[in-house]
């Protein structure tokens, strides 16, 4: 059906979100919400840029100049990362492909939007928590209160599973196996399900939380809820992590220099599995990575720890001149590779 009339943008957006994403592409609710947020920001920005209400915007207002200005606004004004910038751009690209296929009249305009490239980002170092930092955060929860017991259960499950934040927030009592073998069912990206083993301590903590919330073990209601009885949000979890990192910094001062967010806990779980001798393929399945290549970056973290340990220990006995030369050459090669 050709998109015609003065409300082409509204019709296209309705078809994209109500029919194309869930029905044709089978996109997960996470993807739909991410794209929705991207367009809410984009349309408000364009309305301010064009000095018109959002309802008066049309497809012609979605041009490369406006899109580039929006992407710059995300980074400079909102302080978003390059990864977030690219995620918002991916939403616009998906919409442009949909409109171009649906109405040939707009193919050229859509191609110009698709020509806006993703921005290359510098690979950030993997930041994770050490064992004493994790213990300090767990001990910072006040388990004398219902909210503190919920937060303790949330953190324990985070550290145990290395789940993505939305995966954890979507957990229901029905997803938990709290008798041997202990595990939780997680729904990840692309609607892929995976089973993640639980420690006995985690299972005991979750069993107590389920009982305290009054939910039946077969309930399909979300387990982690706020004081109003509503499901916790990703923003709520970020607030809790910052709160407990700040509280725990008194006993683990190194936390003060770290930016603790949901993915920090995911990284922590991966690194601790690696340091315990678990192979990368198993860790990849544990975390729900689409490819083991994504998991390989954690091997670099462990390698750096080994290099630091051997440098601290130093050689035993007489120094071998050949070894000195090799280490010198290695330093030069590492310096060149780092350029």
LINMOMO-V789732 format. One record per helix or strand of 3 or more residues. SS is the DSSP state (H for helix, E for strand). FROM is the first residue (numbers start at 1). TO is the last residue. Records with the same first field share a line. If there is no record, write none. Layout:
BEGIN
SS=FROM-TO ; FROM-TO
END
This chain:
BEGIN
H=8-24 ; 29-50 ; 54-56 ; 59-61 ; 64-76 ; 82-102 ; 104-114 ; 131-139 ; 146-161 ; 165-169 ; 173-175 ; 189-191 ; 200-213 ; 234-248 ; 253-257 ; 262-275 ; 280-287 ; 292-295 ; 297-313 ; 321-337
E=183-187 ; 193-197
END
